[in-house]
């Protein structure tokens, strides 16, 4: 099976599931300030070594939904105490490690 956009062979569901676990752990490590733990989830290739933690210093991530397919994991949630909704789009390595992340914020003003 190939990806819709890249022509790459998609990873097995085991790799995708592992990536979802790594995304959940990433938020746990970031919220607890464990940068070594977070670093252990990163791909050691050209992009992963430069991946910064998705988030804002002092924030806590309340994840409301995670959607995954192939080498992509999307996490939706809310940052507290900033009260800001976000969506993080992670790209996984062939081994299920975190290769890249792009964060998007809600266009609406905080409540």
VEXLUM-880517 format. One record per residue: x, y, z of N, C-alpha, C in turn; residue number from 1; residue in one letter. Coordinates in steps of 0.2 Angstrom, whole numbers, plus 5000, padded with zeros to 4 digits. Layout:
BEGIN
  n_px  n_py  n_pz  ca_px  ca_py  ca_pz  c_px  c_py  c_pz  seq  type
     X     Y     Z      X      Y      Z     X     Y     Z  NUM     A
...
//
This chain:
BEGIN
  n_px  n_py  n_pz  ca_px  ca_py  ca_pz  c_px  c_py  c_pz  seq  type
  5004  4994  5000   5000   5000   5000  5004  5006  5000    1     X
  5003  5011  4996   5007   5017   4996  5003  5023  4999    2     X
  5006  5028  5001   5003   5034   5004  4999  5038  4998    3     X
  4994  5042  5000   4990   5045   4995  4995  5051  4992    4     X
  4999  5054  4996   5003   5060   4994  5010  5059  4992    5     X
  5013  5054  4996   5020   5054   4995  5023  5048  4991    6     X
  5019  5043  4989   5021   5037   4985  5025  5033  4990    7     X
  5026  5034  4996   5030   5030   5001  5025  5024  5003    8     X
  5029  5018  5004   5025   5013   5007  5024  5014  5014    9     X
  5017  5013  5016   5015   5015   5023  5017  5010  5028   10     X
  5019  5012  5034   5021   5007   5039  5015  5003  5041   11     X
  5017  4997  5044   5012   4993   5047  5008  4996  5052   12     X
  5002  4993  5054   4998   4996   5059  5002  4995  5066   13     X
  5007  4991  5067   5011   4990   5073  5015  4996  5074   14     X
  5018  4999  5068   5022   5005   5069  5018  5011  5070   15     X
  5012  5011  5067   5007   5017   5068  5005  5017  5075   16     X
  5003  5011  5078   5001   5011   5085  5007  5013  5090   17     X
  5013  5011  5088   5019   5013   5092  5020  5020  5092   18     X
  5019  5023  5086   5019   5030   5086  5014  5034  5090   19     X
  5008  5031  5090   5003   5034   5094  5005  5034  5102   20     X
  5008  5028  5104   5010   5028   5111  5016  5033  5112   21     X
  5020  5034  5107   5025   5039   5108  5023  5046  5108   22     X
  5018  5047  5105   5015   5054   5105  5012  5055  5112   23     X
  5008  5050  5115   5005   5051   5121  5011  5052  5127   24     X
  5016  5048  5126   5022   5049   5130  5025  5055  5130   25     X
  5026  5058  5124   5029   5064   5123  5025  5070  5127   26     X
  5019  5070  5127   5015   5075   5131  5016  5074  5138   27     X
  5016  5068  5140   5018   5066   5147  5025  5069  5149   28     X
  5030  5067  5145   5036   5070   5147  5037  5077  5147   29     X
  5034  5080  5142   5034   5088   5141  5031  5091  5147   30     X
  5025  5088  5149   5021   5091   5155  5025  5090  5161   31     X
  5029  5085  5162   5032   5084   5168  5039  5087  5168   32     X
  5042  5090  5162   5048   5093   5162  5054  5088  5161   33     X
  5052  5081  5159   5057   5076   5157  5060  5077  5150   34     X
  5065  5081  5149   5067   5082   5142  5071  5076  5140   35     X
  5074  5072  5144   5078   5066   5142  5073  5061  5140   36     X
  5067  5060  5144   5062   5055   5141  5059  5057  5135   37     X
  5058  5064  5134   5055   5066   5127  5060  5065  5122   38     X
  5067  5066  5123   5072   5065   5118  5073  5058  5116   39     X
  5071  5053  5121   5071   5046   5119  5066  5044  5114   40     X
  5061  5048  5112   5056   5047   5108  5057  5049  5101   41     X
  5063  5053  5100   5064   5057   5094  5068  5052  5089   42     X
  5067  5053  5083   5070   5050   5077  5077  5053  5077   43     X
  5082  5049  5076   5089   5051   5076  5092  5053  5069   44     X
  5087  5054  5065   5089   5056   5058  5090  5063  5057   45     X
  5090  5066  5051   5091   5073   5050  5086  5077  5053   46     X
  5080  5075  5053   5074   5080   5055  5073  5079  5063   47     X
  5073  5073  5065   5071   5071   5072  5076  5074  5077   48     X
  5082  5075  5076   5087   5078   5081  5085  5085  5082   49     X
  5082  5088  5077   5080   5095   5078  5073  5097  5080   50     X
  5069  5091  5082   5062   5092   5084  5062  5095  5091   51     X
  5059  5101  5091   5058   5104   5098  5051  5101  5100   52     X
  5050  5101  5107   5044   5099   5110  5038  5103  5108   53     X
  5033  5100  5106   5027   5104   5104  5024  5107  5110   54     X
  5023  5114  5111   5020   5116   5117  5023  5123  5119   55     X
  5021  5125  5125   5023   5131   5127  5025  5130  5134   56     X
  5031  5133  5136   5034   5132   5143  5028  5134  5148   57     X
  5028  5129  5153   5023   5130   5159  5016  5127  5157   58     X
  5015  5125  5151   5008   5123   5149  5007  5116  5150   59     X
  5001  5114  5151   4999   5107   5152  4995  5105  5146   60     X
  4996  5099  5143   4992   5097   5137  4986  5093  5139   61     X
  4980  5095  5138   4974   5090   5139  4972  5088  5132   62     X
  4974  5082  5130   4973   5079   5124  4965  5076  5124   63     X
  4962  5078  5118   4955   5077   5118  4954  5071  5112   64     X
  4958  5071  5107   4958   5066   5102  4964  5065  5099   65     X
  4965  5058  5097   4971   5057   5093  4969  5052  5087   66     X
  4971  5054  5081   4969   5051   5075  4976  5049  5071   67     X
  4976  5043  5069   4983   5041   5066  4981  5037  5060   68     X
  4986  5038  5055   4985   5033   5049  4992  5033  5046   69     X
  4995  5027  5045   5002   5027   5042  5007  5030  5046   70     X
  5011  5035  5043   5016   5038   5047  5014  5045  5049   71     X
  5008  5046  5050   5005   5052   5053  5001  5051  5059   72     X
  5002  5055  5064   4998   5055   5070  4996  5062  5071   73     X
  4989  5064  5072   4987   5070   5074  4984  5070  5081   74     X
  4986  5075  5085   4983   5075   5092  4980  5082  5092   75     X
  4974  5082  5095   4970   5088   5096  4969  5089  5104   76     X
  4969  5095  5106   4968   5096   5113  4968  5103  5115   77     X
  4969  5104  5121   4969   5111   5124  4975  5112  5129   78     X
  4978  5118  5128   4983   5120   5133  4981  5124  5139   79     X
  4983  5121  5144   4981   5125   5150  4987  5127  5154   80     X
  4988  5133  5157   4982   5137   5159  4981  5143  5153   81     X
  4984  5142  5147   4983   5147   5142  4976  5147  5139   82     X
  4972  5141  5140   4966   5140   5137  4966  5141  5130   83     X
  4970  5138  5126   4971   5138   5119  4970  5131  5116   84     X
  4966  5130  5111   4965   5124   5107  4971  5123  5102   85     X
  4973  5117  5101   4979   5116   5097  4977  5109  5093   86     X
  4981  5109  5088   4982   5103   5084  4989  5102  5082   87     X
  4992  5096  5084   4999   5094   5082  4998  5089  5077   88     X
  5002  5089  5072   5003   5084   5067  5010  5082  5067   89     X
  5011  5075  5069   5017   5072   5070  5018  5068  5063   90     X
  5024  5067  5061   5027   5063   5056  5031  5058  5060   91     X
  5030  5051  5058   5034   5046   5061  5039  5043  5057   92     X
  5045  5041  5060   5050   5038   5056  5047  5030  5054   93     X
  5051  5027  5051   5050   5020   5049  5049  5015  5055   94     X
  5052  5018  5061   5052   5014   5067  5047  5016  5072   95     X
  5043  5021  5070   5038   5024   5074  5040  5029  5079   96     X
  5046  5032  5078   5049   5037   5082  5046  5044  5079   97     X
  5047  5049  5083   5044   5055   5081  5049  5059  5077   98     X
  5047  5060  5071   5052   5063   5066  5051  5071  5065   99     X
  5045  5073  5065   5043   5080   5064  5036  5081  5068  100     X
  5035  5088  5069   5029   5090   5072  5028  5097  5070  101     X
  5021  5098  5068   5019   5105   5067  5013  5106  5071  102     X
  5013  5112  5074   5007   5114   5078  5003  5119  5075  103     X
  4996  5119  5076   4992   5124   5073  4987  5126  5079  104     X
  4986  5132  5080   4981   5135   5085  4975  5137  5082  105     X
  4970  5136  5086   4963   5138   5085  4963  5146  5083  106     X
  4959  5148  5078   4959   5155   5076  4954  5159  5081  107     X
  4950  5156  5084   4946   5159   5089  4950  5162  5095  108     X
  4947  5167  5098   4951   5170   5104  4949  5165  5110  109     X
  4953  5165  5115   4952   5161   5121  4945  5163  5124  110     X
  4942  5158  5127   4936   5160   5131  4937  5163  5137  111     X
//
